[in-house]
Amino acid sequence: MKILVLSDSHGNVAAMSACVEQIQPRCILHLGDCIRDAEELGRRFPHIPMEMVPGNCDWGCSAPGERLIELGGQRILLMHGHTRGVKETTMRARYAAKECGADILLFGHTHRACVEYDGSLYMMNPGSIGDRLRPSYGVITIEGEKTDCSVYRLKE
């Protein structure tokens, strides 16, 4: 199972669409900024399930800022990260993930892509797909008991 992870799209729906075309994911996760872009992507690819959380630029959105979901047997905590102060440190976000029993923590907000694994928790920030110079995205691959999280730059 391939899961496409996007964040901080900031109006660049074309870049998100290009990712979907390249990756052909089974599911899409959008981590906020801007949730209306995720909604547009959902209209373009209605056959692909999508989960999303709002970010700090998603004013007026009443959806929960953090969500715990399960895909392919993995518990995944989605957040934008602004409410957990991820620009300063990821400690509060990590603690939240460990506290709820997540296997994977996903966040955005910093526009800096990263993947870390501490032996029990994957932590991934896909960066910003809305970055006009260096758009990036994440892919979670789940095959049986094996899980991998990776980030990539979009080559258009």
PyMOL commands that set and color helices and strands:
alter all, ss='L'
color gray80, all
select helices_A, chain A and resi 13-23+35-44+82-84+91-99
alter helices_A, ss='H'
color red, helices_A
select strands_A, chain A and resi 2-6+27-30+50-52+66-71+74-79+104-106+114-117+122-125+136-143+146-153
alter strands_A, ss='S'
color yellow, strands_A
deselect
rebuild
show_as cartoon
